[in-house]
Amino acid sequence: MTPAASGAPVPALLADTAGGRDTASRTAHGCWYPSADPAGRQVAFICDRGGVPRLWAGPPDTGEARLLDANPEPVTEVSWSPDGRWIAYTVAPGGSGHTRVLCVRPDGTGRREVAGAVPGSSAHLGCWTRDGSALAVTVAEPVGENAPAETTGSRADEAWAHRDGTAVLLDDAHAAEGRARHPAGAPAGRLSAYLIDPDRTRSPVLLAAEPEAATLRVCDLTPDGRLALLRGGPRGRRRAVVWDTAGRRATCTLAVADGDPWIGRFSADGRTVWLRSDHDREFAALMALALDEHGEPAGLSVTAAREDSDMDLLAFPEDGHRAAVSWNTAGACELETLALNGDGPARPISLEHEVVTRVAPAGPSGMLLALSGSQRRPGIWLVPHAAPPARTPWSSRDADAVPPGRPPPPVRGSRTPPPAVPRPRAGGRGTVLRSVSSIAGRA
């Protein structure tokens, strides 16, 4: 891979702001976006206990949780590194769209800013490398007065100084490309995806950069880092892009569904991409995109689909051997796990709440679910292997969250589902493409 440009973000140490420990409380609060350590013994999550969504962590089977970052900046995403040494999270100062990516040790020490420190810039969380040595982030660097020196002056397009958005020039080659594609007076923008080592033992590495992009997310990397799975495209025209990180080129693109930005994962050998896709379909399904030794498309098949239901979420709780999928059925969620090799039937999972907002692996412990309902505060539930879900003790009990005199509705399955609400669908889907001209949309 090519070393990053001089404007790449560099991790910067911050003061420790970890809070104290807290036991399970009956005060109604929400917990969501769980991410477990590799052993499944600790869970990092977002909790609004105290009124602000902050980063917390605690074991899934006891009531004691600890505040890892007491700053008032709302936390929006969380990701525990595969080696267990770091917890990465995104914060939105003042609730704005200019987000930053931070990392902290599981004990609350070593807090550092990874990307988004430049005034006016934004950074978004991507995946970790499989060994946990680096974190993928997407950076939108500012223009105008706050732009770094290497992105201003005679090298910057005149139109970018007046554009209501973000742009960055990475080097002379990128500048020449931008001027060729966007003559004077035409708006342009660029997002850049980097691999960053929170320990600062290695320099940031540029993975991909796209002109005219509003957002770009790195969803997965092959174990050898040769290929990356990118997600981009505007709403209604989302795209999964298989990206050659050395040649910085797209080997394949495929339509994927709106909604959750974590669209899929590579197999262990890098020869298959499992995707939540609505390619040539009305409803999103689980698809297997086969790749040859060069990362080019070699075949596409449907692994799991329903004729009348969208697949809303796709996760891989058992190290890629099984998938957890959530189906949108008449406005409610139906969750099941299935073997990716097709060996054995799908296993349905009974849910206490109406909506699954996130599924995350929890190592040998099973998987974690973030659940929400119309009369319940968001909570996190542990699903052991072959056992029903159990509410984590630091999530609010339904009895604490539901207003007095209004009992919770019956458990799902004992009542008639609400009528289906029509959902707008994207237009027709094309064939698998081998290249991509731009990636735009929201992460």
Buried (B, 14 or more C-beta within 10 A) or exposed (E): BEEBBEBBBBBEEBEBBBBEEBEBBEEBBBBBBBBBBBEBBBBBBBBBBBEBBBBBBBBBEEEEBBBBBBBEBBBBBBBBBBBBBBBBBBBBEEEEEBBBBBBBBBEBEBBBBBBBBBEBBBBBBBBBBBEBBBBBBBBBBBBBEEBBEBBBEEBBBEBBEEBEEBBBBBBEEBBEBBBEEBEEEEBBBBBBBBBBBBBBEEEBBBBBBBBBBBBBBBBBBBBEBBBBBBBBBBEEBBBBBBBBBEEEBBBBBBBBBBBBBBBBBBBEEBBBBBBBBBBBBEBBBBBBBBBEEEBBBBEBEEBBBBEEBBBBBBBBBBEBEBBBBBBBBEEBBBBBBBBBEEEEEEBEBEBBBBBBBBBBBBBEBBBBBBBBBEBBBBBBBBBBEEEEBBBBBBBBBBEBBBEEEEEBBEEBEEEEEEEEEEEEBBEEBEEBBEEBEBBBBBB
